[in-house]
Amino acid sequence: MGKSIIRIKDVTKFYRMGAETIAAVNGLSLSIKQGEVCCLFGKSGSGKSTLLNLIAGLEKPTSGQIIFNKKHIERMNEDQLAEFRQKYVGFVFQSYNLLPTLTAMENVTLPLIFRGVPVQERNERAMEMLKAVGLEGRANHKPSEMSGGQQQRVSIARAFINSPQVVFADEPTGNLDTKTTYEMMDLITGLAKKNHQTLVIVTHDMELSEYADRIVVMMDGKIERIDEQQQSGGEEV
Amino acid sequence: MSTRDLIMMAVRNLWKRKLRTFLTILGVVIGTTSIVVMISIGIGMNESFQKQVEEWGSLQVIDVYSNNGDMYISSDANANRGKPQKKAVLDAAAIDKFKQMEYVEAVSPIVRESMLLVCGKYVSNASFIGIDPAAMEALGYKVEEGRTLTAEDKEGIVVGRDVITSFYNPKLSWQMQMQAEAPEINVMEDKVIMTYDGNYGTKYANKSIKPIKTPVLGIMPDGGGNGYNVVMPLKQMEKIQKDKEAWKKKQGNTGSANQKKKGEYEQVAVKVSDLNKVQEVQQQIKDMGYQASSLTDQLNTMKETTKMLRIVLGAIGAVSLIVAAIGITNTMVMAIYERTREIGIMKVIGASLRDIKLLFLTEAAFIGFAGGVLGIITSFLMSLIVNLVATKQASEMTSSIPVWLYLSAVAFATVIGVLSGYLPAKRAMKLSALTAIKTE
């Protein structure tokens, strides 16, 4: 594996809940390598989602450093974060997070719209992405006209359309049945491996961790252990 | 994010909630309409004043009087109090000076003489005015029959309609004159003469005064400023005055005390090419030491008296537009609550703060713009109705909407939209992406 793309140094994140202070992430350090599929695994409340949000710049850490390609994410302001997300990051969410009024095609092009890519170019790229996720026939359907699996495919297409260096997936299959879950995991890891993109998956499902090169098992805001896997399921695609 | 995408997305968002968008726009329509109609009534009133004043003569003509340096009778005497009054003479040099001033189109001396116009056995009293014939049209004299004087005219008169209808037979006593039928006189064709003998045609007539023959070239409309006037070329008038002086001398009369020196005039009319520059030119002439007045003085006084009314009208319109602006803000704030999640998603997938802000501002601006455009259409219709009612009641409350008012109404409504959308846009911008995305 190549050099590390994300380095997390002694990061903590405290939440204040009334009089109590909860440490969601507590003095955690981790390196994620370029092109690897990294799985943040843990029970609910283990701090895995918070860690993902911190890496993606959706939340600011209470202390510590998060370095993405030599850039300090924790020091970025809102504008810099927007640019960072626009250029380097793709997101897949458990609840798909598609805009309900836009068609599949428009949802996929949205990141390109914010980047100011001209209509024709972005439509071509969106069509390619929809083909890659097997939804070319559904380009003009609205999210409400699609199944959960199809919606997640649209959101995967949207996450990858910018050719981001890292794709974050937060419980990407939480709302899907088992069969669709495997389809989705094959698809997402396949796409990431193909372009040597880094994939960070948050899950509480042990089955999914089979797809990962590395499994980071979390507990109470700390890393319990890290499992390295020789074979990655994604490469079979 | 390109402007095109921004507008497309904004319109789409508004379209999604048609009824609410429509109602918000309706508020702006009502606001715009009321402000435009109120202002248009103010403008309409001013225009009808102007029309009224224009009946008295041209608004673009300044009457300049010489200043003898003694009594200074002027409306702005206060402004000149304490200043030594220099003597300002209206002579050929002064006229040349006026002609060279900016915005001055024509200049003519005005020489007045009260004489009788005679046609057969009938006479009519009239104020005879000698002017530079070339400047007659420019000075705002209008004819309803025949023509105005031109530069080529050496002699010939243009008669006011009221002069013609006041012909009477001087031989009759005044009671008989009252009962007598108005004589039928066609001055354009009948032989017409002028005389400075006030007793012409009566037994007191002075045989030593020779009446002057002259062709009639045109007739000026009755009423207005020139109904009782007779206009002739300056040269012809000067000749008559010379004759009169000669006759007076012969009679042993040494002439009146206020007799003007040769080549000096009591009054000069100055035509200004641009209505908006009349006051400016008038002030310049005053600064030269002359007394000057124009009908714009009267017009301004009239406008001043209705200023308060116009301000109140405008304020009524402004209130409804403010209500509409609050409506826009409310709609946009509501939209943020509904679209919190959407805003979060957009932020997470790379929308900059600027994009979010612009999106909301564009939506608000569009509401303002659409309201403005529909507003001027309804204003146009309202204006028609107001004028219809005004004509029926012969009221001065007419409505007039100039093009600039249409354009600035749309621009203003759009600006109001943007301003109303600013606070909501700021809120949308500040939403935390993470919290927003977790909102259900």
Boltz contact constraints between the chains, C-beta under 6 A:
constraints:
  - contact:
      token1: [A, 53]
      token2: [B, 434]
      max_distance: 6.0
  - contact:
      token1: [A, 58]
      token2: [B, 433]
      max_distance: 6.0
  - contact:
      token1: [A, 58]
      token2: [B, 434]
      max_distance: 6.0
  - contact:
      token1: [A, 59]
      token2: [B, 434]
      max_distance: 6.0
  - contact:
      token1: [A, 78]
      token2: [B, 353]
      max_distance: 6.0
  - contact:
      token1: [A, 79]
      token2: [B, 353]
      max_distance: 6.0
  - contact:
      token1: [A, 82]
      token2: [B, 352]
      max_distance: 6.0
  - contact:
      token1: [A, 85]
      token2: [B, 350]
      max_distance: 6.0
  - contact:
      token1: [A, 86]
      token2: [B, 350]
      max_distance: 6.0
  - contact:
      token1: [A, 91]
      token2: [B, 348]
      max_distance: 6.0
  - contact:
      token1: [A, 97]
      token2: [B, 345]
      max_distance: 6.0
  - contact:
      token1: [A, 99]
      token2: [B, 342]
      max_distance: 6.0
  - contact:
      token1: [A, 101]
      token2: [B, 16]
      max_distance: 6.0
  - contact:
      token1: [A, 110]
      token2: [B, 349]
      max_distance: 6.0
  - contact:
      token1: [A, 111]
      token2: [B, 349]
      max_distance: 6.0
  - contact:
      token1: [A, 111]
      token2: [B, 350]
      max_distance: 6.0
  - contact:
      token1: [A, 113]
      token2: [B, 5]
      max_distance: 6.0
  - contact:
      token1: [A, 114]
      token2: [B, 1]
      max_distance: 6.0
  - contact:
      token1: [A, 114]
      token2: [B, 350]
      max_distance: 6.0
  - contact:
      token1: [A, 114]
      token2: [B, 351]
      max_distance: 6.0
  - contact:
      token1: [A, 114]
      token2: [B, 355]
      max_distance: 6.0
  - contact:
      token1: [A, 116]
      token2: [B, 1]
      max_distance: 6.0
  - contact:
      token1: [A, 116]
      token2: [B, 2]
      max_distance: 6.0
